Amino acid sequence: MGEAPALEQEPASGEGQGRDANDAAREDASPHLRVEGFEGPLDFLLEMVRRQRVDLGPLSILTLTDQLVGAIENSGGGIRLERRADWLVMASQLLLLKAQLLAPANPAAAEEAKEEAKQRLAQLDELARMRAGAAWLAARPQLGQEVLARGQADPPAPRPQAELYVAFLEATLAMLESREGQVTEVPSTYRLTPPDLWRVSDAAQRIASLLEQHRYDLPLERCLPFFPAASDRQLRFRAALASTLVASLEFARDGSLLLEQTQPFGSIILASPRA
């Protein structure tokens, strides 16, 4: 019976060791954080940020600080002071990395950020003035509510339509009487006189007449009429050449003659169709 108490004490000793192990594991564990883009222990977050596996830009330092303070308060004094100091060091390192991310990288970037800040402040000042002006206008008496408009006089009655029609006829009659006795000049009409040029029908008659007289090949230039020296001689020559060419093409289409040209831009020969 002396061994029984010893057997009953062994489980108690094991349970005490388990509780000590759980307390030690709880003290070694980092606070569990839940911020935008990350969820996990604080030390793991710091390690991922250092390895550039987690973007620190979108993470809210304010949310992280609130959760860290909440974790310290909820521990109820069960976390050693040294472990709390480690948490604060890790949080300060995250804050330092966040500050380095927000701080300008060089003096030029700092100057640019300063100018941008000035512009933003100027925009905020302008927005404040606009809001103040809108508030001042809103506080003014509103027409139709606090202030009533003056009554306006009645508009003049419109003249009857028949009276207006009679006045129009009188004005028209007075205008016609003032023109009585005046001779109205009829403006002359400009009529363009077409020039007497060599037409296609004239060229067709001349080609037919020459082919009856000359059975051999006939150059196209021989079918042109004679033009005396005049100011419009070049115009008449070009018109006659075009009309003669069109007339010869009409004869060639009908099969009445053949057109031959031995070289480009050479003379065109009119020949009778060969049997």
C-alpha positions as CSV (number, residue, x, y, z in Angstrom):
1,M,0.0,0.0,0.0
2,G,3.0,2.3,0.3
3,E,3.4,2.3,-3.5
4,A,-0.1,3.6,-4.3
5,P,0.5,7.2,-3.4
6,A,3.5,7.2,-5.7
7,L,1.4,5.9,-8.6
8,E,-1.2,8.6,-8.1
9,Q,1.4,11.4,-8.1
10,E,2.9,10.5,-11.5
11,P,-0.1,11.7,-13.6
12,A,-0.2,15.0,-11.6
13,S,3.5,15.5,-12.4
14,G,2.8,14.9,-16.2
15,E,-0.1,17.3,-16.3
16,G,2.1,20.0,-14.7
17,Q,4.7,19.4,-17.3
18,G,2.1,19.7,-20.1
19,R,0.8,23.0,-18.7
20,D,4.4,24.3,-18.5
21,A,5.0,23.3,-22.1
22,N,1.8,25.0,-23.3
23,D,2.6,28.2,-21.4
24,A,6.1,28.3,-23.0
25,A,4.7,27.7,-26.5
26,R,2.2,30.5,-25.9
27,E,4.9,32.9,-24.8
28,D,7.1,32.0,-27.8
29,A,4.3,32.5,-30.3
30,S,4.0,35.9,-32.0
31,P,0.8,37.8,-32.2
32,H,-1.5,36.7,-35.0
33,L,-2.2,39.6,-37.3
34,R,-4.9,40.1,-39.9
35,V,-4.3,43.0,-42.3
36,E,-5.0,43.7,-45.9
37,G,-3.0,41.3,-48.0
38,F,-1.6,39.2,-45.1
39,E,-2.8,37.0,-42.3
40,G,-0.3,35.3,-39.9
41,P,2.2,35.8,-37.1
42,L,4.1,39.0,-36.7
43,D,7.6,37.5,-37.1
44,F,6.5,35.7,-40.3
45,L,5.2,39.0,-41.7
46,L,8.6,40.7,-40.9
47,E,10.5,37.8,-42.6
48,M,8.3,37.9,-45.7
49,V,8.7,41.7,-46.0
50,R,12.5,41.4,-45.7
51,R,12.5,38.8,-48.5
52,Q,10.2,41.0,-50.6
53,R,7.5,38.3,-50.7
54,V,4.9,40.6,-49.3
55,D,4.3,44.1,-50.5
56,L,4.4,46.5,-47.6
57,G,2.8,49.4,-49.5
58,P,-0.9,48.4,-49.0
59,L,-0.4,47.2,-45.4
60,S,-1.9,49.6,-42.9
61,I,0.5,50.4,-40.0
62,L,-2.4,51.8,-38.0
63,T,-4.3,48.5,-38.2
64,L,-1.1,46.5,-37.4
65,T,-0.4,48.7,-34.3
66,D,-4.0,48.3,-33.0
67,Q,-3.9,44.6,-33.4
68,L,-0.5,44.4,-31.6
69,V,-1.7,46.5,-28.7
70,G,-4.8,44.4,-28.5
71,A,-2.7,41.2,-28.4
72,I,-0.6,42.6,-25.5
73,E,-3.6,43.7,-23.5
74,N,-5.4,40.3,-24.1
75,S,-2.3,38.4,-22.8
76,G,-3.3,39.4,-19.3
77,G,0.3,39.6,-18.1
78,G,1.1,36.0,-19.1
79,I,3.7,37.0,-21.7
80,R,7.2,37.7,-20.4
81,L,8.6,41.2,-20.6
82,E,11.4,40.1,-22.9
83,R,8.9,38.6,-25.4
84,R,6.9,41.8,-25.4
85,A,10.0,43.7,-26.1
86,D,10.7,41.4,-29.1
87,W,7.3,42.2,-30.4
88,L,7.9,45.9,-30.1
89,V,11.2,45.6,-31.9
90,M,9.6,43.6,-34.8
91,A,6.8,46.2,-35.0
92,S,9.3,49.1,-35.0
93,Q,11.3,47.3,-37.8
94,L,8.1,47.1,-39.9
95,L,7.4,50.8,-39.2
96,L,11.0,51.7,-40.2
97,L,10.6,49.7,-43.5
98,K,7.3,51.4,-44.1
99,A,8.8,54.8,-43.5
100,Q,11.7,54.1,-45.9
101,L,9.1,53.1,-48.5
102,L,7.3,56.4,-48.1
103,A,10.3,58.6,-47.8
104,P,11.8,60.0,-51.0
105,A,14.8,58.1,-52.4
106,N,16.9,61.1,-53.3
107,P,16.9,64.9,-53.0
108,A,15.3,65.3,-56.4
109,A,12.4,63.1,-55.5
110,A,12.1,64.9,-52.2
111,E,11.9,68.3,-54.0
112,E,9.3,66.9,-56.3
113,A,7.3,65.5,-53.4
114,K,7.5,69.0,-51.8
115,E,6.2,70.7,-54.9
116,E,3.3,68.2,-55.1
117,A,2.5,68.8,-51.5
118,K,2.3,72.5,-52.1
119,Q,0.0,71.9,-55.0
120,R,-2.2,69.7,-52.9
121,L,-2.3,72.3,-50.2
122,A,-3.2,75.0,-52.7
123,Q,-6.0,72.7,-54.0
124,L,-7.3,72.2,-50.5
125,D,-7.3,76.0,-49.9
126,E,-9.2,76.6,-53.1
127,L,-11.7,73.9,-52.1
128,A,-12.1,75.5,-48.7
129,R,-12.8,78.9,-50.3
130,M,-15.3,77.3,-52.7
131,R,-17.1,75.7,-49.9
132,A,-17.1,78.9,-47.9
133,G,-18.5,80.7,-51.0
134,A,-21.2,78.0,-51.4
135,A,-22.1,78.3,-47.8
136,W,-22.4,82.1,-48.0
137,L,-24.6,81.8,-51.1
138,A,-26.7,79.1,-49.4
139,A,-27.2,81.4,-46.3
140,R,-28.4,84.3,-48.5
141,P,-32.2,84.9,-48.7
142,Q,-33.7,82.7,-51.4
143,L,-35.9,84.4,-54.0
144,G,-39.4,83.1,-53.7
145,Q,-38.9,81.9,-50.2
146,E,-37.5,84.5,-47.8
147,V,-37.7,87.3,-50.5
148,L,-40.5,88.0,-52.9
149,A,-40.0,89.6,-56.3
150,R,-41.7,92.9,-57.2
151,G,-44.9,92.7,-59.3
152,Q,-44.4,93.6,-62.9
153,A,-46.7,95.8,-65.0
154,D,-49.0,94.1,-67.5
155,P,-47.6,93.8,-71.0
156,P,-49.2,95.9,-73.6
157,A,-52.1,94.3,-75.4
158,P,-51.2,93.0,-78.8
159,R,-52.5,94.8,-81.8
160,P,-55.3,93.1,-83.8
161,Q,-54.2,91.1,-86.8
162,A,-56.5,93.0,-89.2
163,E,-54.9,96.3,-88.1
164,L,-51.4,94.9,-88.8
165,Y,-52.6,93.7,-92.3
166,V,-54.0,97.2,-93.1
167,A,-50.8,98.9,-92.0
168,F,-48.8,96.6,-94.3
169,L,-51.0,97.4,-97.3
170,E,-50.6,101.1,-96.6
171,A,-46.8,100.9,-96.5
172,T,-46.8,98.9,-99.8
173,L,-49.0,101.4,-101.5
174,A,-46.8,104.3,-100.3
175,M,-43.7,102.6,-101.7
176,L,-45.4,102.0,-105.1
177,E,-46.6,105.6,-105.3
178,S,-43.1,106.9,-104.7
179,R,-41.8,104.9,-107.7
180,E,-44.5,106.3,-110.0
181,G,-43.0,108.0,-113.1
182,Q,-39.5,106.4,-112.7
183,V,-38.2,104.5,-115.7
184,T,-37.1,101.1,-114.7
185,E,-34.1,99.9,-116.7
186,V,-34.2,96.3,-117.7
187,P,-30.8,94.7,-117.0
188,S,-29.1,93.4,-120.1
189,T,-28.7,89.6,-120.2
190,Y,-25.2,88.3,-120.9
191,R,-25.2,85.8,-123.7
192,L,-22.1,83.8,-124.5
193,T,-21.4,83.4,-128.3
194,P,-20.0,79.9,-128.9
195,P,-17.0,79.8,-131.1
196,D,-17.3,78.4,-134.6
197,L,-15.1,75.3,-134.1
198,W,-14.6,72.2,-136.3
199,R,-17.2,69.7,-135.1
200,V,-17.2,65.9,-135.3
201,S,-19.8,65.9,-138.0
202,D,-17.7,68.2,-140.2
203,A,-14.7,66.0,-139.6
204,A,-16.7,62.9,-140.6
205,Q,-17.8,64.5,-143.9
206,R,-14.2,65.5,-144.8
207,I,-12.8,62.1,-144.0
208,A,-15.4,60.4,-146.2
209,S,-14.8,62.8,-149.0
210,L,-11.0,62.3,-148.9
211,L,-11.3,58.6,-148.7
212,E,-13.4,58.6,-151.9
213,Q,-10.8,60.7,-153.7
214,H,-7.7,58.9,-152.3
215,R,-7.8,55.1,-152.0
216,Y,-4.3,54.9,-150.6
217,D,-3.3,55.5,-147.0
218,L,-4.1,58.9,-145.7
219,P,-2.4,60.6,-142.7
220,L,-4.7,62.1,-140.1
221,E,-3.1,65.6,-140.5
222,R,-4.3,65.6,-144.2
223,C,-7.9,65.5,-142.9
224,L,-7.6,68.8,-141.0
225,P,-9.0,72.0,-142.6
226,F,-7.0,75.0,-143.4
227,F,-6.8,77.7,-140.6
228,P,-5.8,81.3,-141.5
229,A,-3.6,83.2,-139.2
230,A,-5.8,84.6,-136.3
231,S,-5.7,85.0,-132.5
232,D,-7.7,81.8,-132.0
233,R,-5.8,79.7,-134.5
234,Q,-4.3,77.3,-131.8
235,L,-7.8,76.8,-130.3
236,R,-9.3,76.0,-133.7
237,F,-6.5,73.6,-134.6
238,R,-6.8,71.6,-131.3
239,A,-10.6,71.4,-131.7
240,A,-10.3,70.2,-135.3
241,L,-7.6,67.6,-134.4
242,A,-9.8,66.2,-131.6
243,S,-12.9,66.1,-133.7
244,T,-11.0,64.4,-136.6
245,L,-9.6,61.8,-134.2
246,V,-13.1,61.1,-132.8
247,A,-14.6,60.8,-136.3
248,S,-11.9,58.4,-137.4
249,L,-12.5,56.3,-134.4
250,E,-16.2,56.1,-135.2
251,F,-15.3,55.0,-138.8
252,A,-12.9,52.4,-137.4
253,R,-15.6,51.0,-135.1
254,D,-18.0,50.7,-138.0
255,G,-15.3,48.9,-140.0
256,S,-15.3,51.7,-142.7
257,L,-11.5,52.2,-142.3
258,L,-8.4,51.1,-140.4
259,L,-6.2,53.1,-138.1
260,E,-2.5,52.4,-138.0
261,Q,0.3,53.8,-135.9
262,T,3.8,52.4,-136.4
263,Q,5.4,54.0,-133.3
264,P,4.2,55.6,-130.0
265,F,3.2,59.2,-130.5
266,G,3.7,58.8,-134.2
267,S,1.5,59.8,-137.1
268,I,-1.9,58.1,-137.4
269,I,-2.6,56.6,-140.8
270,L,-6.2,56.2,-142.1
271,A,-6.5,53.3,-144.6
272,S,-9.3,51.7,-146.4
273,P,-10.3,48.2,-145.1
274,R,-8.5,45.5,-147.1
275,A,-10.6,42.8,-148.7
